Amino acid sequence: MEQYFLDSSFIIAYIREKDEMYERAGELRNKYRDASSFFITDHILSEVVTFLTKRDGKETAHKIGFGLLKSEIKILFPEEKDLEQALGILKKFDKLSFCDALNLVIMERRKIKKILSFDSDFDRFPGIERVY
């Protein structure tokens, strides 16, 4: 079973019909649905819920947040050393968010090589395959 990390850009596109990548996100989810394990961090959950609260309201954000918690997606929690390593990555790369740096650290620790994301920032990192 292949492992995939889900970036907030993918999750938001998958659930928001208004998103320009909505159809593509659905295609990708259907393609990998049965033969894959999916992972996010608590930081991804936070990004998605915060984005949806601002754009679509608290009710939608609450519904989607609980949906993610109860789904087959495994939520990974960073350790202190992960946070420290992410801060080191953040210092080295322009235009990279802390959440994205943490994604990279967690993916490395869990040996997850593929990320479903519409964020091209991940293309800069060897050993990571962005699926989009």
Secondary structure, DSSP 8 states (H G I E B T S, - for coil): -EEEEE-HHHHHHHH-TTSTTHHHHHHHHHHHSTTEEEEEEHHHHHHHHHHHHHHH-HHHHHHHHHHHHHSS-EEE---HHHHHHHHHHHHHSTT--HHHHHHHHHHHHHT--EEE-S-GGGGGSTT-EEE-
